[in-house]
Amino acid sequence: MILSATLSKPTSAVRETLGNDFIRIKIRLITASKAKNAQEKAAADQPLYFAEMFTKTQVFHKKMTGAEAEDFLAAHGGKTFHSCVERTETEEITILANKKGKITRLVKPILSKAADLGANKTKPYQIGAIPAAGGAQKDSAQGKTLNRSKNYIIPEGSPVPFLVHLGVMTAEGKVIAAKYDKFRQINRFLEYVDDILPDVLAARKDRPLSENSPLRVVDFGSGKSYLTFAVQYFLTEVRHIDCDITGLDLKEDVIAYCAKLADQLNIKNLHFAVGDIARYGEDGRPDIVITLHACDTATDYALDYAVRHGTTAILSVPCCQHELNGQLDYKKNAAQETNSEAPSPFAALLKHGILEERFAALATDALRAEYLEAAGYKVQVLEFIDMAHTPKNLLIRAVRKEAKSGKSAAGAEANALTNALGLSQTLGKLLGF
């Protein structure tokens, strides 16, 4: 049974074939909903897959049955996409097509989970090596293997110390029902971290990882640090990468709690500090900067720090974008006092408070993406988790390119938007645009 598949390197026929300019498609096995009757139970025994279809600026979601997923991979692996990597419980299958259409199929056996983890403890991280997650059990009556758990990076069923202490798991490794959304969020974020690891490690080709030269991560606005602990666990225990992680937050009691927990768990490469992101002045070059729900312009100061220190990868989930909203309110009120019109191109978007707020938030993040691109980053704005769980669900993923390109175009687009609105935005001012 296929557990996951990734299609990449699209051909020129991708738009004609699939209706959009997809650059990558990721498909993974998911668990069907709980069965309520015999008919639903029979349906639940069938594999169900979740597909993420990425363009340069968007991601689309789709569910597939097992048959649909197999047909999709057969139709597009090595055809619509030059590269397709499929993973089963026992094999990793790579399908490659050259420019002339010749298809090569490579099969690599996968060690058992215990053997794989044992091997990883003595081997450095290898780009593209994704350890199997989740479990499978044999249905002897039907003679087929059914995957009963989702293919998470941190699987269910095995207790993880930090998740137990933070109340996400029981001591037996069972995810607490009320914390399942948090568990999904943690794993989703780790998928994004895993995606940018090859770029981060490639940027360190002249600085090999070691205990004295670890991969450095800074988490601005770490809060209760669910994700900070998760990233430490993932890099250290799953990927076996030498790393050093710092969590920064303004709340002294929260930082004290997180530091105490790290000490209780005997985690030596995770540190916490009380501080203002805008005034954070630690030297050194972090490999990854994380900023999750840093309020308003705190996100901008974190992004500015990352750019100025040459950070390879940035993962930012913005929050509370009040800055432009306040400026729009001021301009609208001033216009009303003088009986003049609001800026005509945007008048309808400023007429209603909820629309104005959402417009200001989208404009803020659009500007952040443009400024980061102008500063030499490849930028994607993606959906972090489903909108049903939180409206603050956009993630800005930026990876530093070797050479700056497109600065004038991206900077000009950002300036055109701010000029049209008659506003200014903090990250643009910090970066000199």
N, C-alpha and C positions, 0 to 999 in steps of 0.2 A: 504494500500500500504506500502511495506517495504521501510523505509527511509535509513536504514543502517544495516549492519550485520558484526559480527566479529567471525571468526572461530579460535580456538586455541587448544592447547594440542593435537597435532597430534598423531595418532596411528602409529604402525609400518608399516601400509599398505600405508602410504601417498606417498612414492616414486613410488610404483607399480601402484597406482591409478592415481596420477596426474603427474608423470614423474619427480618429483623433491622433495627434502627434505624440503618442506614448513613447517615453524613453526607457521605461522599465516597468515590469509587472511582477509583483510578488504574490504567490499563492500559497496558503498554508491551511492545513487541516484544522478544523474547529469542532467543538462538541455540539451536537444537536440539542434542542431544548428538552426538558424533562417530559417523558411520555406520560400521558394521562389515560390512555386506553390502549387496547391491543393494536389498533391501526397505527397510532402514533408510535408505539413501541417498535413496530416493524420498520417504520420510517426512520426512527432514531438509530436503528442498527445499520443504516446506510451512511457512508461517509459524507460529510458536508464540508465545503471549502470556502474560504474567504479570500477574495482577490483585491489587491491594492494596485491601481493602475495610475502610474505617475506620468504627468507631462512636466515641462520645465517649471510650471507655476502652480499646478493643481494636482490633486490626487482624487481618484474616483474609486468607489467601493462597489463590490459585487459579490453575491453569494452564488456558489455553484454546487451542484450535486457531484458525486464521484464520477459519474459518466460524463457530465459536462466538462469537468476539469480535465479528464483524460482526453476528450475530443479536442479541447482548446489547446492543450500542450502538443498534441499530435499535429494540429493544423498550423501552429505558429512557431514551435521550437525548431530552430535551424532554417526557418522559412521567412516568417515576418520579422523574426529576431535572429541575428547571427549566433547568439549565445543563449543556451538554456541549461540551467543546472537543477536537476531533480534529486531529491533525497528521500530514500525509503528507510525502513528500520535497519537494513543491512548493506545498502549501497548508496554511493553518490554517483549519479549519472550525468555526464557533461556532454551536451550536444553542441557542436560548433560547425558553422558554415563559413566557407571562404567567399571571396568576391565572385568567384565563378559558380557558386552554388553547390560545391562539393561539401557533403556533410560527413563529419567525423563524430563517432560516438565513443566516449571514453567511460569506462566503468571502474570505480574504485571501491573496494570493500570497506565497510565501516566496522570498527571494533565495537565490542559490547560496551555498554555505558561504563562499567567498572574498569575495563581495560583501557578505555579511552581516557578516563579521568586520570588513571595511573600514568599513562603515557604522557599526558599533558603536563604533569608535574615535573617532568625532566626535559621537556622540549619547550622552546620559546614559542610565542604566539605566531601562528602562520596565517597569513591573509587568506580569507575564504574558508578557513576551517571552522565550521559552525557545529558545536557539540549538539547531539540529539537531546531534546528536552521532552518531558512528559513520559508516560508509560503506555505499554500495550499489554493486552491479556488475550489468551487464546480461548475462543469459543468452541469447545470440543464438539458440541451438538451440531453446529453448522460447519465446523472445519474451516473457519476463517479467522483472521486476526482483526480485532476491533480496537481502535485507539479510543480509550475512555477518558483521556484528559487532553486539554489544549496544549499545543506545542509551544509552551512558554520557555523563555530563557531561564527564568527561575521557576522550576516546575512545582506543581502541587504535590503533596504527599510526603515530602522530606522537609523536616523543620529547618528553618534558616534563623540563626540566633537573633539577628537584628529585627526580623519580622515578628518573631515571637515576643520580644521585648516591647515592640511598638504596637502590639495588639492586633496585628494583621493575621497572624497564624496562631494556632494552638501549639502546645508543646509536642503534639503528635504530627505536626505539619499540615493540618487541615486549615484551609483559609476560612476565617470567620465570615459568615454571610454578610454582615453589615459592612465589612471591609473589602468585599470582593471587587468593587469598583476601584479602590485604591490599589489592590493587587494587580489588576489589569493595567492601570495607569503606570505603575512601576515597570512592569514588563514592556509596555509600549515604549516607554522612554528608553529603556535599555536597548531596544531594537534600533532606535535612532543613534545611540552611542555606538553600537556595533557597526552601523552603516558607515560612520565616519572614521572608524579606527584605521582602515587601510590608508586613508589620506594622512592621518596623523602620524602613523608609523613611517610612511614614505617621506614625510617632511623631516623626520629625525634620522635620515640615512647617514648623516655625518655625526650623529650623537646617539650611538647605540644605547638602548635601555639597560640600566644596571641599578643595583642598590644605591650607588652614589650618583646616578643620573636617572632618576625615575621619571615616568610620565607625570606631568604636573596638571592638576585639575583645580580650578577655583569655582566654587558655587556661591554666587552672589545672591543674598536674600534667601539663605538656605532654610529658614524657618524651622519646622520640626524635623527636617532633614531626612525624610523618608527616601528621597531620591539620592541624597548625598551618601547615605549608608548603602543604598542599592548599587550606586556606581562603584563604590569601594569594593563591595562584595563581588560584583561582576568582574571588575578588572583583576582583582587579587585571586579569587577562588575559582572563577570560571575560565578566565583568559590567562591567568598566571603571569600577569604583567607587573613589573616593578612600578609602583605609582605612589604619588604623594598628593593628598586631597585636602583642601581647605574649605570650610564652610563659614561664611560671613553673614551676620545678621545684627540688626539694631537691638533686638530684645535680649537683655542680659539673662533673664530667667530661662529662656528657651536655649540659649547657647550653653548655659551652665548644665542644663539637663542633658543636652546632646554630648557635651564633653564627658560628663559622668558616665553616660551609656557607653561611649567609645572606650572609656577606661575599664568599665565592667566587662566588656566583651574582649578586652585585651587587644584592641585594634591600634596598632602603632603608627600606621600611615594615614590616619585621618585626624585632622585638627580643626578646632572651632575657635572663632574669634568674634568679639563684639566690635562692630564698626559700621561706619557710614560708607556706602558704596562710592559716593561722590568724593570721599576723602581717602579712599583706600590707596595707599602709596607703596605697597610692597613691590620691590624690584624683582627681576627675574622674568622669564618668558613662560607663561602657562601654555601647555599644549591644547587644553580645552577650557573654555569658559562656559559655565552654565548660569543662566538666570531664569528662574522659574517664578512667575507672578511677582517680580519686583515692581512695586507700585509706581505708576506714573513715570516721571523722568529718571527714577532710579535705574530703570532698564537702560536708558540712554547712557548713563554714566558707566554702567557695566560694559556696554558695547564699545564705548569710547576707550575704556581701559584695555579691552581685548585688542582693538585695532592698534592702539599706540604701542602695545607690547608684542605685536607680531604673532598673536595667538593663531594657531592653525585652524581650529574649528570652534564654532560658537553654536550653542543650542539655547535659544531664548523663547520662553513663553510669556509674552507681555501681559500686563494687567493694569487696569485703572488708568486708561489713557486720558487724563483730565486736561492736559496742557492745551491742546488745540480746541477742545470743547469750551474751555474758559475763554479763549481768545475769540471764538466764534460767538459766544454769548455776549461778550463785550461789544463786538462790532454790530451785532444785531440790535442790542439795546441802544447803542449810539445812533444807529440808523433810524430807529423808531422815535427817539427824542427829537431828531432833526427832520422827521417825516420824509426821510429818503429811503430808497429801496435797498434791500439786502443785495449782495453780489448776485446779479441776475443768473449766471450759470448754475448757482447752487441754492437759489431761493427756496425751491421746493424741498430740498434736503434739510434746510434750517428751520422750516416752518413748524415742525413737530419735534418735541423734546427727545423722544426715543430715537427718531431717525437722525437727529442732529448728533446724539451721543454715539450711535453706531457709525455714522459717517466719519466723525472725528477719530474714532478708534481705528477704522480701516485706513483713513488717510495717514494717521500716525505710523502704522505698521508698514504701509506702502512706502512712506518716506524713509523709514529705517532700512528697508530692503534696498532701496535705491542708493542710499548713502554707503551701505556696506559694499554694494557692488562697485560703487565708484572708488572705494578704498582698496579694491583688489580682491574681493571675495566672490566666489560663486554662491549665489543665494537662492534658496527655495523657501516658499511659504507653504506650510503643510498643515493638515488637520492633525492635532495632537491626539485627542480622544473624541468620542462622539459628542455632539452638541447637547445630547440629552443629559450628559453628566455634568457639564459646566459650559457656560457661554464663553469662557476664557480658554478657547481650545485651539488657537492658532500657534504654530511653532515656526520660528524663523531659524532655519538651518543655514549656516554660512561656513564655507570652507575656503581657506586662503589659497589663491592661485600663485604659481611661481612668479608670474609677471603680471603687473597691472594691465588691464585692458578694459576698454569701454568706459574709462573714467569720465570723459567729456559727455558721452551719451547719457549715462546714468545720472551724473551730476546735473546735467541740463534738464532731464525729466523731473528730478526732484525740485529744482529751482522753478520750473514752469508751474508745478502744482502749488508751491508755497506762494509764488507771485500771484497766481490766479485767486488764491484764497486770501491773500494779503496777510499771511501769518508767518511765524518763524517756529522752528522746531529744534529742541535742545541738541539732539545728536548732530544735526547739520551745523549748528553753531560750534559745537565742540570739535568737530572734524574740519571746520574752516570752509564750509560751503555757504 
